[in-house]
Amino acid sequence: MKENVLNISNNLFFKWALGLSLLSIALYILDDPRVAPNGGTWLGYTLGTIGALTIVFLTLFGVRKRSYRSNLGDLKYWLSAHVWLGLALVVIATLHTGFQFGWNVHTLAYVLTMLVVISGIWGVYMYLRFPSLMSELLNSKTLIQQGEALIEIDQGALKLLDSVEAGAFKNKALQLLKSAATEPISRGFWANLKSDYPNSASEIALTQFESMFLQGEQSARQLSQLMAKRVGQLKRIREFVQLKSLAGVWLIFHVPMSIGLLASLVAHIFSVFFYW
């Protein structure tokens, strides 16, 4: 099996997380509190302490990721530990609550923990899947080179049209080509998240040229072929931009929620020790 962030060092961090989860479950099953299980028992405090320390460690990954000259270990090991211990935190935090929930800061901390973990799972998927997809879309070229390929297609279409006699067809074809050439590749951050581009000038031009060819305009054949090439090229670029935007959305949610989790964790601990 190819080594990646999930199975690095012979599944080292998966084993740690699994062991920690099983230990927490075993303690929860063996514990026999005089009251209903909750975060205020000795086990609740123990699991709560482990969970809090785990959250702090997971947060430190963001610091380590930005410390380019750090000698605190390879970043890929930090990421692997971040992923697996984050999943173990689901078990630890849930058992810490004793399945007692309410409209309070304690449940808020738990909910934020789950949301951060869920968004983290999506982040892992993107980390493992998106780079290969984006590389395939660019076909070993840079985004700039892909954009230049669009310009070459447009220039080729205009050069082809120069050989066509002046008339209604040429005027219409020139209008279609100009509309396609000036069509924006990106529509803005949030709009880029969608895969559909209604009223695409390039697709309209392709449809029009195909229709003209079927009506007997022979010059429209090569133009339709070039437009088909343009539509495909534009689609690849837009899919690349979409994947990049999706990664950006993940950061917009994951990072602020992580900060919110830290704040709620501090409030949770403060209320436990000063108001209980």
CORZI-V573198 format. One record per residue. OMEGA is omega in whole degrees, 0 to 359 (999 if undefined). D_LAST is the distance of its C-alpha to the last C-alpha in Angstrom with 2 decimals. Layout:
BEGIN
OMEGA&D_LAST  OMEGA&D_LAST
END
This chain:
BEGIN
180&50.72  182&50.44  174&47.57  186&44.98  182&41.42  184&40.19  183&42.32  180&42.85  178&43.56  177&44.16  184&40.83  186&38.92  172&35.67  180&35.89  177&36.04  182&33.02  179&30.97  179&32.35  180&31.62  179&27.99  180&27.62  178&29.43  179&27.43  179&24.14  180&25.78  179&27.18  180&23.92  180&22.33  183&25.39  181&25.62  181&22.01  183&21.79  179&18.23  177&18.12  178&15.92  180&16.59  178&16.16  183&13.09  182&11.30  177&8.97  179&12.23  179&14.33  178&16.48  178&13.84  181&12.77  179&16.52  178&17.60  178&15.00  179&16.38  180&19.86  180&19.38  179&18.11  178&21.07  179&23.35  179&22.51  179&23.25  180&26.46  179&27.50  181&27.12  178&29.32  178&32.12  178&32.68  181&33.13  182&35.43  181&37.45  179&38.39  188&39.20  182&42.81  182&43.78  176&40.77  182&41.58  178&38.27  182&39.99  183&41.76  182&40.00  177&40.88  176&38.87  181&35.84  179&36.36  178&36.77  179&33.56  182&31.84  187&33.15  178&32.47  175&29.05  177&28.10  177&29.19  180&27.38  177&24.15  180&24.59  184&24.40  183&21.57  180&19.28  179&20.24  177&19.63  181&16.24  186&15.21  181&16.82  176&18.61  183&15.73  179&16.19  179&15.63  182&16.20  183&13.25  180&12.98  177&12.19  177&15.44  179&17.16  179&16.73  181&18.16  179&20.98  177&21.94  181&22.09  180&24.50  178&26.51  179&26.96  180&28.12  178&30.47  177&31.97  177&32.32  177&34.35  179&36.63  178&36.94  178&38.09  179&40.65  182&41.99  183&42.15  189&44.21  188&46.30  181&46.92  180&48.82  178&51.49  181&51.82  178&52.17  179&54.71  181&56.73  181&56.79  176&58.12  177&60.59  177&60.38  175&60.91  179&58.82  178&57.64  180&60.25  177&62.98  177&62.00  178&62.28  178&65.67  176&66.80  180&66.19  179&68.39  178&71.10  180&71.10  180&71.47  178&74.27  179&76.01  179&75.91  178&77.36  178&80.06  182&80.97  179&81.19  182&83.60  181&86.21  179&86.01  179&88.59  181&87.50  182&86.85  181&84.30  182&82.65  179&82.26  179&80.79  180&78.28  180&77.42  178&76.91  179&74.55  181&72.49  179&72.37  178&71.25  179&68.45  183&67.28  181&67.53  179&65.44  181&62.75  178&59.33  182&57.75  182&54.19  185&52.83  189&49.62  185&46.31  179&44.89  180&48.33  180&48.95  180&46.30  182&48.78  182&51.68  177&54.13  182&56.39  179&58.23  178&61.53  181&61.93  180&65.19  180&66.04  177&65.72  179&67.73  179&70.42  180&70.53  181&71.00  181&73.67  177&75.63  179&75.58  179&76.89  179&79.60  179&80.71  179&81.03  174&83.14  179&85.54  187&84.36  181&84.78  182&83.22  183&79.91  181&79.60  177&78.78  178&76.57  178&74.56  178&74.24  179&72.94  177&70.49  177&69.25  179&68.67  179&66.88  179&64.60  179&63.64  180&63.06  179&60.97  179&58.88  180&58.08  182&57.02  176&54.85  176&53.13  180&52.41  179&50.95  179&48.87  179&47.34  179&46.63  178&44.97  177&42.78  178&41.58  178&40.84  179&38.80  179&36.66  181&35.84  182&35.08  188&32.30  184&31.09  178&30.62  179&28.77  177&26.46  177&25.76  177&24.92  178&22.69  178&20.94  180&20.32  180&18.93  178&16.55  178&15.55  179&14.78  179&12.72  181&10.86  181&10.27  182&9.52  180&6.78  186&5.19  183&6.07  183&6.05  179&3.78  999&0.00
END
